[in-house]
Amino acid sequence: MKELIRYSIRWSLGIAVITFVLAALFSIVSTVLLKGVGWAAGMMIVFVIVLIGIFFDMLGIAATSADEVPFHAMASKRVSGAKHAIQIIRNADRFSNFCNDVIGDISGIISGTASAVVVVQLAVTFADRQTSALEFTISIVFTSIVAALTVGGKAFGKAFAIRFSTPIIFYVGKIFYFFEKRFNIVLMKEKKGKNHKKASISKKRK
């Protein structure tokens, strides 16, 4: 119990620091990209940020939905990325926490801030009173589109991730394998034992 609490505290503190650094980085990059560009280009940047959040949310859902059993046969045949896919599934709690909560939430916050910047750019572009109604309409429509794309995109991504969790995690495993093989960067440490979620399900079946 104490070990579990210590592990949770270490992981929480570590992910908090990572979130702080990534949030600052995302904020700086988005601010630099939005500075000096028109509102149309700003809208495209906002949409890209939203899509990043949707993509990582999909990866997190796929990790929690995937079963490691199909990858054991691949790993026995030394298929590149299979062992890494197994480790992703066995660390699904941390992987999904990073993808869904860290990248996903940061993308949501940054897209909201970037949307506000774009709205200000619209206000500057349509500064005269004759176009104030148009400015207001475009601002409302743009904000609504961003919200709809975020919610609808994540709903689609979750359904897609659950349906194709195995190939998604396999491709992510290949990416992890590439970084480890080419740059000697270990993105996911090896975790012994079976995935707890799958193990509990198999026990119930017995």
N, C-alpha and C positions, 0 to 999 in steps of 0.2 A: 504493500500500500504506500509506504513512504517513498519507495523507489519510483512508483508511478507518479506520485505528487511531484518529486524532484524532476522527473523527466518532463512532466507537463509544464512546470515552471520554466525550465531551461528552454523548451521549445517555444513557449509563449513569449519569453523575453527575446529569443533569437528572431522569431518571426516579426515581432514588433519593431526591432531595429531594421530588419530588411524592408519592412513596409515603409518606415520613415525614409530610408535612403531612396527606395524606388519612387515613392510619392514625390519627393523633392526632385528627382531626376525627370520624372514624367512632367512635372509642373514646369521645370526649366525648359525642357525641350518643346512643350506645347506653347509656352510663352514666346520663345524665340521664333518658332514657326509661324505663329499668328501675328507677330509684330511686323507691321509694314505690308501685310498682304490684304487683298480686298476681301469683302464679305463672302464672295462666292468661293474663293480658295479656303477661307476660314471654315465654311460649311463642310467642305470636303475633308478638312483635317478633323473636324468633329466626328464625321461619319467614320473615318478610319479609327479613331480612338474607340468609338462604340463597337466597331467590328472586332477590335482587339479584345475587348471585354467579353464579347459573345464567344469568340474563339477559345479563350482560356476557360471560360465557364463550361464549354463543351468538353474540354480535356478533363476537367475535374470530375464531371459527371461520368465520363467514360471510365475513369480510373476506379470509381466506386461501384460501377456496374459490371466491369469485366471479370471474367473467371480466369484464374491462372492455369487451369488444367490444360487447355489447348497449347499453351506455350511450353509445357514440359516436353512434349514430343519434338517440338522445334528445337528446344535447347539440347536434347539428346542427339540431334542431328547437326548440332553446332551452327544453327541458323543465326546470322548476325542480328542482334537486337532482342532475341528471345529471352535471354537471361535478364536483360535490363527491363523488359516488359514485366517479367515476374516480380522484380524488385519494386517496380512502380505500383503494381497491384497490392503487394504486401505492405507498402507504405502509402496506401490509398488515402489514409486520413491526413497525412502531411502533404501529399501531392495535391489533393483536392483543396486543402486549406490554402495552399499557396496560389493555386490557379483561380479558385472561386472567390476566396475572401481577400487575398492580397491584390492580385492583378485585376480581378473582376471589380472589386470595390474601388480601387484606385482609378480604374478606367471610368467608372460611373461618376466619381467625384470630379475628375479632370474634364470629362465631357461636359458636365454641368457648368464648370467654370469657363471652359472654352466657348460654350454656347452663349454665356453672358457677354463674353468679349465680342462675339460675332454680332450679337444684338446691338451692342454699343457702336460697332462699325456701321451697322445698318442705320442707326440713329444719326450718325455723322453724314452718311451718304445722302439720306433723305432728311436733310436738316430743315428745309423750308416748310411752312405750315400747310401748304397745298398738298404735300405728300405725307403728312403725319399719319393719316388714316392707312395709307399703304404700308408705311413703316410698322405701324401697330399690327396690321394684318399679317405681314411677313414674319414678324417676331413671334406671334402666337402660333402660326402654322409651322415655323421651323422648330420651335420648342416642342410642339406636339409630335412632329415627325421623329425627333430625336428620342422622345419618350416611347413612342410606339415601336420604333426600330429596336430599342434596347429590350423592351419587354417581349415583343414578338420574336425577335431574334434569339433571345435566350430560351424561349419556349420551344422554338424549332430546334435549336442546338441541343437541348436536353433530350428531345425525342430522337434526334439523329444519333446522339451519343449513346443512348441506351440500346438502340437498334444495332449500331455498328461499333460497339465498344471494343471488340477484339481487334479488328483491323486498325482502329484509331490508336490504341495503346501499342500495337505492334510497330506502327510508324514512329511513334514517340520513342519507343525503345530503340529503334534504329538510329534516331537522332542522338540519343544518349550514348549509344555504342560509338557513333562517329566522333563525338567530342572526347570520349575516353581514349579511343584508339589514335586519333589524330593529334589531339592537344593534351592528352593525359589528364583530362578534367573529369572527375567522378561527380556526376550530378545527383546520384542516388546511391547511398551506401547500402551494402548487402545486409539484408535482414533475414535471419534464419526462421524456419518454421513456416507453417501454412498461414494463409490469410485467415484471420479470425472470423470474418464474416462467412467465408465459404466453409470453414471447418464447422461452424455452428449449424449451418444449413445441412451439411452432410450427416451430422449427428442426429438431427431431427428426423431425417429420412430413414435412418436405421431404426 
